[in-house]
Amino acid sequence: MTPLEQRLNGPSPATAIALDMVKRGLPFLPVGILIGALFDGTAGAISVVYGMALVLANFVAAAYLLAWAARISFALVGAVALGGYALRLGLIFCAVWVVRDVSWMRPVPLGITIVVTHLGLLVWELRFVSASLAHPGLKPRSGSSKPAAGYR
């Protein structure tokens, strides 16, 4: 099989996981807004919203880049994973740099939101990700999957 023939067809587990992370992260938005508002008023709340939007967009962009690369070749998946990380990190830096002097931007709530949301969603999502080749991506919901043939 040539490198061009080594590709992944079908739905991307990365995309399903990223969209699940967005779904699970959105309910925490009001809590973050409230905490940001308590500590730094309206500007703190807006900074929290901006930070969460950056994090969620980062996860979705990573997933779609990996899904795109998987349809082309496995070698490209590795390159996109490494290069895409650096690119997305640079984009987050640029997104923060662009708003650094805007009146609503508060660096402390924004920075805390970016770090806590990244780490929090990654740790939280570990509960829902399957480490099985039988079910790549998200764990099947209870009762929706039968064991593979030969396994009881």
C-alpha positions as CSV (number, residue, x, y, z in Angstrom):
1,M,0.0,0.0,0.0
2,T,1.5,3.3,-1.0
3,P,1.5,6.4,1.3
4,L,-1.3,7.9,-0.8
5,E,-3.4,4.8,-0.3
6,Q,-3.0,5.0,3.4
7,R,-5.9,7.1,4.4
8,L,-8.8,7.1,6.8
9,N,-12.3,7.0,5.3
10,G,-15.4,7.5,7.4
11,P,-16.4,9.8,10.3
12,S,-13.6,11.4,12.3
13,P,-13.4,10.5,16.0
14,A,-11.6,13.8,16.5
15,T,-14.5,15.8,15.2
16,A,-17.0,13.9,17.3
17,I,-14.9,14.5,20.4
18,A,-14.3,18.2,19.7
19,L,-18.0,18.8,19.1
20,D,-18.8,16.9,22.3
21,M,-16.3,19.2,24.2
22,V,-18.1,22.2,22.8
23,K,-21.4,20.8,23.9
24,R,-20.1,20.1,27.4
25,G,-18.3,23.4,27.7
26,L,-21.2,25.7,26.8
27,P,-23.1,25.1,30.0
28,F,-20.1,26.4,32.0
29,L,-20.2,29.7,30.1
30,P,-22.7,31.4,32.5
31,V,-20.7,30.3,35.5
32,G,-17.5,31.8,33.9
33,I,-19.3,35.0,33.0
34,L,-20.6,35.3,36.6
35,I,-17.1,34.7,38.1
36,G,-15.6,37.2,35.6
37,A,-18.2,39.8,36.4
38,L,-17.8,39.4,40.1
39,F,-14.0,39.9,39.9
40,D,-13.8,42.6,37.2
41,G,-17.3,43.8,36.2
42,T,-18.5,43.8,32.7
43,A,-15.0,43.8,31.2
44,G,-14.1,40.7,33.1
45,A,-17.3,39.0,31.9
46,I,-16.6,39.9,28.3
47,S,-13.0,38.7,28.7
48,V,-14.2,35.3,29.9
49,V,-16.6,35.0,26.9
50,Y,-13.8,35.9,24.5
51,G,-11.4,33.4,26.2
52,M,-13.9,30.6,26.1
53,A,-14.7,31.3,22.5
54,L,-11.0,31.1,21.6
55,V,-10.7,27.7,23.4
56,L,-13.7,26.2,21.9
57,A,-12.7,27.4,18.4
58,N,-9.2,26.0,19.0
59,F,-10.6,22.5,19.8
60,V,-12.9,22.5,16.8
61,A,-10.2,23.8,14.4
62,A,-7.8,21.0,15.6
63,A,-10.4,18.4,15.0
64,Y,-11.3,19.5,11.5
65,L,-7.7,19.9,10.5
66,L,-7.0,16.3,11.7
67,A,-10.1,15.0,9.9
68,W,-9.0,16.7,6.7
69,A,-5.5,15.3,7.0
70,A,-6.7,11.8,7.7
71,R,-8.6,11.7,4.4
72,I,-5.3,12.4,2.6
73,S,-2.6,10.4,4.4
74,F,-1.4,9.2,7.8
75,A,1.9,11.1,7.4
76,L,-0.1,14.3,6.9
77,V,-2.0,13.6,10.1
78,G,1.3,13.8,12.1
79,A,2.4,16.9,10.3
80,V,-0.9,18.6,10.9
81,A,-1.0,17.6,14.5
82,L,2.4,19.1,15.2
83,G,2.2,22.0,12.8
84,G,-1.4,22.7,13.5
85,Y,-0.7,23.0,17.3
86,A,2.0,25.6,16.6
87,L,-0.3,27.4,14.2
88,R,-3.3,27.4,16.5
89,L,-1.1,28.5,19.4
90,G,0.1,31.4,17.3
91,L,-3.5,32.3,16.3
92,I,-4.5,32.4,20.0
93,F,-1.5,34.6,20.7
94,C,-2.6,36.9,17.8
95,A,-6.2,36.9,19.0
96,V,-5.1,38.1,22.4
97,W,-2.5,40.5,21.0
98,V,-5.1,42.2,18.8
99,V,-7.4,43.0,21.7
100,R,-4.7,43.9,24.3
101,D,-5.5,47.6,24.3
102,V,-9.3,47.4,23.9
103,S,-11.3,48.8,26.9
104,W,-13.1,45.6,27.6
105,M,-10.1,43.3,27.7
106,R,-8.8,42.2,31.1
107,P,-5.7,40.0,30.8
108,V,-6.1,38.2,34.1
109,P,-9.6,36.8,33.6
110,L,-8.8,36.2,29.9
111,G,-5.6,34.2,30.7
112,I,-7.2,32.3,33.5
113,T,-10.2,31.4,31.3
114,I,-7.9,30.2,28.5
115,V,-5.8,28.0,30.7
116,V,-8.6,26.6,32.9
117,T,-11.0,26.0,30.0
118,H,-8.4,24.1,28.0
119,L,-7.3,21.9,30.8
120,G,-10.7,21.5,32.3
121,L,-12.4,20.4,29.1
122,L,-9.6,18.0,28.3
123,V,-9.7,16.4,31.7
124,W,-13.6,16.4,31.7
125,E,-13.7,14.8,28.3
126,L,-11.5,11.9,29.3
127,R,-14.5,10.5,31.0
128,F,-16.3,10.2,27.7
129,V,-13.6,9.1,25.3
130,S,-13.2,5.4,24.5
131,A,-9.8,3.9,24.5
132,S,-11.0,1.0,22.4
133,L,-10.4,0.3,18.7
134,A,-13.9,-1.2,18.7
135,H,-15.4,2.2,19.5
136,P,-12.9,5.0,18.5
137,G,-13.9,8.4,19.7
138,L,-16.7,8.7,22.2
139,K,-17.8,5.8,24.4
140,P,-21.0,4.3,23.2
141,R,-24.0,5.1,25.4
142,S,-24.9,2.3,27.8
143,G,-27.1,-0.3,26.2
144,S,-26.4,0.9,22.6
145,S,-23.5,-1.4,21.9
146,K,-23.1,-5.2,21.9
147,P,-19.7,-6.8,22.6
148,A,-17.7,-7.8,19.6
149,A,-18.1,-11.4,18.3
150,G,-16.0,-13.8,20.4
151,Y,-15.9,-11.5,23.5
152,R,-18.2,-12.0,26.4
